[in-house]
Amino acid sequence: MVYENDILEIPEEYKKMSEEELDKEIQRLYETMKGQNRGEVREKIAKLPVKIFL
């Protein structure tokens, strides 16, 4: 949760990146996270009483 008085700490490497570089980094991180969570999501879905096909 974020409040209006919170101080955001952005790493220097991200501050120095251009908009295109940031977009590429976001995409790279998204692909990494998507691959890591797939097994966990499938396990949770398998435990549900209703079958969901992805």
N, C-alpha and C positions, 0 to 999 in steps of 0.2 A: 504494500500500500504506500502511496506517495502523498505527502502533505505539502502545502504551499511553502512552508519554511524549510523543507528538506534541501540539502545541498547535494547536487548531483556530481559525482566524481567520474569524469570521463578520462580514460587513459590517454596519454599523450599520443600514442600511435594512431588513435582514431581521430584526434583533433587535427592531425597533419594530413589526413586522407582527403582526397577530392570526393565529390559526390558520386562519381562513377566507381571509385575504389570502395566507397562505403556500400554501394549497392551490391558489388561483387562479394564483399565480406558478409553482408547480410544473407545473400543467397548461399554462400558456402556454409555458414553456420546453420542455416535452415536445413540444408541437405544433411549435415552431420547429425543434427538433432532428430530429424525425421527417421534416419536409419537406426539410431539408437533406441528409439521408443517403439518401434514396430513390434518387437517381440513382446514387450510389456502390454501393449494394447491388445495384441492377439490373445494373450493369456487371460486378460480381463474379460474379453468378449467370450472366450470359451467357457467361462464360469457363469455367464448369464443364462437364465432359463429360456430366453428367446434367442434364436440363431440369427446373426447378422452377417451378411456376406460383403466383404470389402473387395 
